[in-house]
Amino acid sequence: MVVDTEKILTDLPTAHVLHVVRNPWSAYADTKKRPVPQSLASYMLGWTVNQYHALLYRDRFADRVHVVRAEDVMADPRRTLGAVCTRLGLEPAESLLTPSWNGVALEEIYPWGTIRKPTLESNRVTAESLSVFDYKGFL
């Protein structure tokens, strides 16, 4: 978890941390699919704390902490992840173009999180699945 970044980087002096941040509305909508979903207020508190720490540690360890938006990865994985690879001294590979596991392309990325299809359209539809009742007590 990103709040442990300083400990990770201290314990592993050559490590890097890659933090991927997703639009909070689509991410929250996906959590509603879990057996025990969080309230919006509780979810947003955790989301905000995580993003605060990601930016804090990115500023503190600029050469070792990398923050990218999930939506940027979905829109142009070569450019977004390729930039991280370049910063790490790695050659961006063709495998950046599609989600894969051990070199095998994945049709869906579930069960790694709640995203099944990592596309901008799927992400937008997920965010739009929230109803006014999901915001109850928050707005």
C-alpha positions in Angstrom: 0.0 0.0 0.0 1.3 3.5 -0.9 1.2 4.6 2.8 4.1 2.2 3.4 6.2 3.6 0.6 8.9 5.1 2.8 9.4 1.8 4.6 9.5 -0.1 1.3 12.1 2.2 -0.1 14.2 2.2 3.0 14.1 -1.6 3.4 14.7 -2.1 -0.4 17.2 0.6 -1.5 17.0 -0.2 -5.2 13.2 -0.6 -5.3 10.7 1.6 -7.1 7.0 2.1 -6.3 4.4 2.4 -9.1 1.1 3.9 -7.8 -1.8 3.7 -10.2 -4.7 6.0 -9.4 -8.1 5.4 -10.8 -11.0 7.9 -11.1 -12.7 7.7 -7.6 -16.2 7.4 -9.0 -15.5 4.3 -11.2 -13.4 2.8 -8.5 -16.1 3.3 -5.9 -18.8 2.0 -8.2 -16.7 -1.2 -8.5 -16.5 -1.6 -4.7 -20.3 -1.6 -4.6 -20.1 -5.0 -6.3 -18.3 -6.5 -3.3 -20.1 -8.6 -0.7 -19.7 -5.8 2.0 -19.4 -2.5 0.2 -18.1 0.6 1.9 -20.1 3.8 2.4 -19.1 6.6 0.0 -17.7 8.7 2.8 -15.5 5.8 4.1 -14.3 5.0 0.6 -13.5 8.6 -0.2 -11.5 9.0 3.0 -9.4 6.0 2.1 -9.0 7.1 -1.5 -7.9 10.6 -0.5 -5.4 9.4 2.1 -3.9 7.1 -0.5 -3.6 9.8 -3.1 -2.1 12.2 -0.5 0.6 9.7 0.4 1.3 8.9 -3.3 1.9 12.6 -4.1 3.9 13.2 -0.8 6.2 10.3 -1.5 6.5 11.1 -5.2 7.8 14.5 -4.2 10.0 13.1 -1.5 11.4 10.3 -3.6 11.0 11.7 -7.1 13.4 9.2 -8.7 11.8 6.1 -7.2 8.1 6.8 -6.9 6.0 6.9 -10.0 2.3 7.9 -10.2 0.2 7.2 -13.2 -3.6 7.5 -13.8 -5.3 4.2 -14.7 -7.3 6.1 -17.4 -4.0 7.2 -19.0 -2.8 3.6 -19.0 -6.1 2.5 -20.6 -6.0 5.3 -23.2 -2.3 4.9 -24.2 -0.4 2.2 -22.3 2.7 2.5 -24.5 3.1 6.2 -23.8 2.1 6.1 -20.1 3.9 2.9 -19.0 6.7 3.5 -21.6 7.5 6.7 -19.8 7.9 4.8 -16.5 10.1 2.2 -18.2 12.3 4.9 -19.7 12.7 6.5 -16.3 13.8 3.1 -15.0 16.3 2.7 -17.8 14.2 0.0 -19.5 13.2 -0.3 -23.1 9.4 -0.1 -23.5 8.2 -3.5 -24.7 5.4 -4.4 -27.1 3.8 -6.2 -24.1 2.8 -2.8 -22.7 0.0 -2.7 -25.3 -2.2 -5.3 -23.7 -2.7 -6.7 -20.2 -0.9 -10.0 -19.9 0.3 -12.5 -17.4 3.7 -14.2 -18.1 3.5 -13.1 -21.7 0.0 -14.4 -22.3 -2.6 -11.7 -23.3 -5.6 -11.6 -20.9 -9.1 -11.1 -22.2 -10.1 -9.9 -18.7 -7.9 -8.8 -15.8 -10.3 -10.0 -13.1 -9.6 -11.3 -10.4 -6.9 -8.6 -10.0 -9.2 -6.0 -8.5 -12.7 -5.4 -9.8 -11.9 -4.2 -13.3 -12.7 -6.9 -15.9 -12.1 -5.0 -19.1 -9.5 -2.2 -18.8 -11.0 0.3 -21.3 -11.9 3.9 -21.0 -15.5 3.0 -22.1 -15.9 0.3 -19.4 -14.4 2.6 -16.8 -16.9 5.4 -17.8 -19.9 3.0 -17.8 -18.9 1.8 -14.4 -18.7 5.3 -13.0 -22.1 6.1 -14.5 -23.6 3.1 -12.9 -23.8 5.0 -9.6 -27.2 6.3 -8.7 -28.3 9.2 -6.5 -28.8 6.7 -3.7 -25.1 5.8 -3.8 -24.3 9.5 -2.9 -26.9 9.5 0.0 -25.4 11.1 3.1 -22.4 12.4 1.2 -23.7 15.3 -0.9 
